[in-house]
Amino acid sequence: MVMRRIPYSEFPKIEVSAGEQTPSAALNLQPGEWVRVRPRAEIWPTLNKKQRNRGLWFDVEMMPFCGGTFQVLRKVERLVDESTGRMVAPRNPCIILDGVTCGGNFSRDRRFCSRATYPYWHEVWLDRVARKEPSRG
């Protein structure tokens, strides 16, 4: 694809600041509850140098949702480990938010990707709110 070969310097940068031991939070979120995605400045300190928190990667495609309010669609209870093809349970709670999908707009290697996959969120990146109307960050 031609766009992937054109250099583009305006991709957002993730500034990590956690050490190897990253923080966690236990909100015990359930489907239907409303959450606010924490601002970037609050998420950066939860990420290690590999942009991960307890194994879960915070992707640059998640940045546009920071500060937004969304409804919990579901908890991730099992997933396929792509390296082995085995079904596994995540070691730490992961959440999927309704209407939040990857658009491939900020990643160098995924420009104009049409897969629209759901990113997984750790509860440490979210705050429970009583709001009942979604908003974008």
ABEGO torsion letter per residue (X at the ends): XAAAABBBAABBBBBBABBABBBBBBAGBBBGBBBBBBBAAAAAAABBAAGBBGGBBBBAAAAAABGBBBBBABBBABBBBAAAGBBBBBABBBBBBBGBBBAGAABAAABGBAAGBBBBBBAAABBBBABABBBBX
